[in-house]
Amino acid sequence: MTPHDPIGEYLDQIRAGLRAGAREAELILAEAEDHLRETVTAGLAAGLTEREAQEAAISSFGSVGAVIRAH
């Protein structure tokens, strides 16, 4: 995670709210991070800045609360 990494901060918030076992939580977070990073890559290819691509990826993934409730 780089300083002020919105995706890293988003994942930290999810981690803090998950009520799953450690192994399951890490699998959920790894899958979420993979999806988010792939979405950022697509955003960059479409001409977005890094920050715009990260914000768009997070927005499309859903709120922290929604992700936690889904798991």
Backbone as JSON Lines, residues from 0, in Angstrom:
{"i":0,"aa":"M","n":[0.84,-1.17,0.0],"ca":[0.0,0.0,0.0],"c":[0.89,1.24,0.0]}
{"i":1,"aa":"T","n":[0.59,2.18,-0.86],"ca":[1.33,3.42,-0.91],"c":[0.69,4.44,0.01]}
{"i":2,"aa":"P","n":[1.43,5.5,0.4],"ca":[0.82,6.52,1.25],"c":[-0.45,7.07,0.6]}
{"i":3,"aa":"H","n":[-1.46,7.24,1.42],"ca":[-2.79,7.68,0.98],"c":[-3.27,6.89,-0.24]}
{"i":4,"aa":"D","n":[-3.34,5.63,-0.04],"ca":[-3.84,4.71,-1.07],"c":[-5.33,4.49,-0.78]}
{"i":5,"aa":"P","n":[-6.23,5.11,-1.55],"ca":[-7.67,4.97,-1.26],"c":[-8.13,3.51,-1.22]}
{"i":6,"aa":"I","n":[-7.6,2.68,-2.09],"ca":[-8.02,1.27,-2.09],"c":[-7.53,0.58,-0.83]}
{"i":7,"aa":"G","n":[-6.31,0.84,-0.43],"ca":[-5.8,0.26,0.81],"c":[-6.61,0.69,2.01]}
{"i":8,"aa":"E","n":[-6.97,1.97,2.05],"ca":[-7.79,2.47,3.16],"c":[-9.18,1.83,3.15]}
{"i":9,"aa":"Y","n":[-9.75,1.68,1.97],"ca":[-11.07,1.04,1.81],"c":[-11.01,-0.41,2.3]}
{"i":10,"aa":"L","n":[-9.97,-1.12,1.91],"ca":[-9.82,-2.51,2.34],"c":[-9.6,-2.61,3.85]}
{"i":11,"aa":"D","n":[-8.87,-1.66,4.42],"ca":[-8.67,-1.64,5.87],"c":[-10.01,-1.47,6.6]}
{"i":12,"aa":"Q","n":[-10.87,-0.62,6.05],"ca":[-12.19,-0.41,6.65],"c":[-13.03,-1.69,6.57]}
{"i":13,"aa":"I","n":[-12.95,-2.36,5.45],"ca":[-13.67,-3.63,5.31],"c":[-13.13,-4.64,6.31]}
{"i":14,"aa":"R","n":[-11.81,-4.76,6.39],"ca":[-11.16,-5.7,7.31],"c":[-11.65,-5.45,8.74]}
{"i":15,"aa":"A","n":[-11.72,-4.2,9.13],"ca":[-12.13,-3.86,10.49],"c":[-13.58,-4.27,10.78]}
{"i":16,"aa":"G","n":[-14.42,-4.3,9.76],"ca":[-15.82,-4.61,9.97],"c":[-16.23,-6.04,9.74]}
{"i":17,"aa":"L","n":[-15.37,-6.83,9.11],"ca":[-15.73,-8.22,8.82],"c":[-15.83,-9.04,10.1]}
{"i":18,"aa":"R","n":[-16.83,-9.86,10.15],"ca":[-17.02,-10.77,11.29],"c":[-16.82,-12.21,10.81]}
{"i":19,"aa":"A","n":[-15.7,-12.4,10.13],"ca":[-15.37,-13.72,9.6],"c":[-14.08,-14.18,10.27]}
{"i":20,"aa":"G","n":[-13.8,-15.47,10.17],"ca":[-12.53,-15.97,10.66],"c":[-11.38,-15.36,9.88]}
{"i":21,"aa":"A","n":[-10.2,-15.42,10.43],"ca":[-9.04,-14.79,9.82],"c":[-8.8,-15.28,8.39]}
{"i":22,"aa":"R","n":[-8.86,-16.57,8.18],"ca":[-8.62,-17.13,6.85],"c":[-9.67,-16.66,5.85]}
{"i":23,"aa":"E","n":[-10.93,-16.73,6.25],"ca":[-12.01,-16.31,5.36],"c":[-11.91,-14.81,5.06]}
{"i":24,"aa":"A","n":[-11.59,-14.02,6.09],"ca":[-11.46,-12.57,5.9],"c":[-10.35,-12.26,4.9]}
{"i":25,"aa":"E","n":[-9.23,-12.94,5.01],"ca":[-8.12,-12.69,4.08],"c":[-8.49,-13.08,2.65]}
{"i":26,"aa":"L","n":[-9.26,-14.15,2.49],"ca":[-9.71,-14.54,1.16],"c":[-10.66,-13.48,0.57]}
{"i":27,"aa":"I","n":[-11.57,-12.99,1.39],"ca":[-12.5,-11.95,0.95],"c":[-11.72,-10.71,0.54]}
{"i":28,"aa":"L","n":[-10.77,-10.3,1.36],"ca":[-10.0,-9.1,1.08],"c":[-9.11,-9.27,-0.15]}
{"i":29,"aa":"A","n":[-8.53,-10.44,-0.32],"ca":[-7.68,-10.69,-1.49],"c":[-8.5,-10.61,-2.77]}
{"i":30,"aa":"E","n":[-9.69,-11.19,-2.74],"ca":[-10.56,-11.15,-3.92],"c":[-11.0,-9.73,-4.21]}
{"i":31,"aa":"A","n":[-11.36,-9.0,-3.17],"ca":[-11.79,-7.6,-3.34],"c":[-10.64,-6.77,-3.9]}
{"i":32,"aa":"E","n":[-9.45,-6.94,-3.35],"ca":[-8.31,-6.15,-3.83],"c":[-8.0,-6.47,-5.28]}
{"i":33,"aa":"D","n":[-8.04,-7.74,-5.64],"ca":[-7.77,-8.13,-7.02],"c":[-8.77,-7.46,-7.97]}
{"i":34,"aa":"H","n":[-10.04,-7.51,-7.61],"ca":[-11.07,-6.9,-8.43],"c":[-10.85,-5.39,-8.54]}
{"i":35,"aa":"L","n":[-10.59,-4.74,-7.42],"ca":[-10.39,-3.3,-7.41],"c":[-9.18,-2.89,-8.25]}
{"i":36,"aa":"R","n":[-8.08,-3.6,-8.09],"ca":[-6.86,-3.25,-8.84],"c":[-7.06,-3.47,-10.34]}
{"i":37,"aa":"E","n":[-7.78,-4.52,-10.72],"ca":[-8.08,-4.74,-12.14],"c":[-8.95,-3.62,-12.69]}
{"i":38,"aa":"T","n":[-9.9,-3.16,-11.89],"ca":[-10.77,-2.07,-12.31],"c":[-9.97,-0.77,-12.45]}
{"i":39,"aa":"V","n":[-9.01,-0.55,-11.57],"ca":[-8.14,0.63,-11.69],"c":[-7.34,0.56,-12.98]}
{"i":40,"aa":"T","n":[-6.8,-0.59,-13.29],"ca":[-6.03,-0.77,-14.53],"c":[-6.89,-0.43,-15.74]}
{"i":41,"aa":"A","n":[-8.13,-0.89,-15.73],"ca":[-9.03,-0.59,-16.85],"c":[-9.33,0.9,-16.9]}
{"i":42,"aa":"G","n":[-9.49,1.54,-15.77],"ca":[-9.74,2.97,-15.73],"c":[-8.56,3.76,-16.27]}
{"i":43,"aa":"L","n":[-7.37,3.35,-15.9],"ca":[-6.16,4.01,-16.41],"c":[-6.07,3.87,-17.93]}
{"i":44,"aa":"A","n":[-6.39,2.68,-18.43],"ca":[-6.36,2.45,-19.87],"c":[-7.4,3.31,-20.59]}
{"i":45,"aa":"A","n":[-8.47,3.67,-19.88],"ca":[-9.51,4.5,-20.47],"c":[-9.2,5.99,-20.35]}
{"i":46,"aa":"G","n":[-8.08,6.32,-19.73],"ca":[-7.66,7.7,-19.66],"c":[-7.88,8.41,-18.34]}
{"i":47,"aa":"L","n":[-8.34,7.68,-17.32],"ca":[-8.51,8.29,-16.0],"c":[-7.16,8.47,-15.32]}
{"i":48,"aa":"T","n":[-7.09,9.4,-14.39],"ca":[-5.89,9.51,-13.57],"c":[-5.92,8.36,-12.55]}
{"i":49,"aa":"E","n":[-4.81,8.14,-11.89],"ca":[-4.75,7.09,-10.87],"c":[-5.82,7.32,-9.8]}
{"i":50,"aa":"R","n":[-5.91,8.52,-9.32],"ca":[-6.89,8.85,-8.28],"c":[-8.32,8.64,-8.78]}
{"i":51,"aa":"E","n":[-8.63,9.12,-9.98],"ca":[-9.96,8.94,-10.55],"c":[-10.29,7.46,-10.72]}
{"i":52,"aa":"A","n":[-9.31,6.7,-11.19],"ca":[-9.52,5.27,-11.41],"c":[-9.78,4.55,-10.08]}
{"i":53,"aa":"Q","n":[-9.05,4.92,-9.05],"ca":[-9.26,4.3,-7.74],"c":[-10.63,4.65,-7.19]}
{"i":54,"aa":"E","n":[-11.0,5.91,-7.28],"ca":[-12.31,6.33,-6.77],"c":[-13.44,5.66,-7.54]}
{"i":55,"aa":"A","n":[-13.29,5.53,-8.85],"ca":[-14.32,4.87,-9.65],"c":[-14.42,3.39,-9.28]}
{"i":56,"aa":"A","n":[-13.28,2.74,-9.06],"ca":[-13.27,1.32,-8.69],"c":[-13.99,1.11,-7.36]}
{"i":57,"aa":"I","n":[-13.68,1.95,-6.38],"ca":[-14.31,1.84,-5.07],"c":[-15.81,2.1,-5.18]}
{"i":58,"aa":"S","n":[-16.18,3.12,-5.92],"ca":[-17.59,3.46,-6.09],"c":[-18.37,2.31,-6.71]}
{"i":59,"aa":"S","n":[-17.79,1.68,-7.72],"ca":[-18.49,0.59,-8.39],"c":[-18.55,-0.68,-7.53]}
{"i":60,"aa":"F","n":[-17.61,-0.83,-6.6],"ca":[-17.58,-2.02,-5.76],"c":[-18.64,-1.96,-4.67]}
{"i":61,"aa":"G","n":[-18.92,-0.78,-4.18],"ca":[-19.96,-0.61,-3.17],"c":[-19.41,-0.03,-1.89]}
{"i":62,"aa":"S","n":[-20.33,0.43,-1.06],"ca":[-19.93,1.01,0.21],"c":[-19.32,-0.05,1.12]}
{"i":63,"aa":"V","n":[-18.53,0.4,2.06],"ca":[-17.92,-0.52,3.02],"c":[-19.02,-1.32,3.73]}
{"i":64,"aa":"G","n":[-20.06,-0.64,4.16],"ca":[-21.16,-1.32,4.85],"c":[-21.82,-2.38,3.99]}
{"i":65,"aa":"A","n":[-22.02,-2.09,2.72],"ca":[-22.65,-3.06,1.83],"c":[-21.76,-4.3,1.65]}
{"i":66,"aa":"V","n":[-20.48,-4.08,1.52],"ca":[-19.55,-5.21,1.35],"c":[-19.54,-6.07,2.62]}
{"i":67,"aa":"I","n":[-19.49,-5.42,3.76],"ca":[-19.48,-6.17,5.03],"c":[-20.78,-6.96,5.18]}
{"i":68,"aa":"R","n":[-21.91,-6.33,4.9],"ca":[-23.2,-7.05,5.02],"c":[-23.26,-8.25,4.07]}
{"i":69,"aa":"A","n":[-22.64,-8.13,2.91],"ca":[-22.67,-9.22,1.92],"c":[-21.86,-10.43,2.39]}
{"i":70,"aa":"H","n":[-20.98,-10.21,3.36],"ca":[-20.13,-11.31,3.83],"c":[-20.36,-11.58,5.29]}
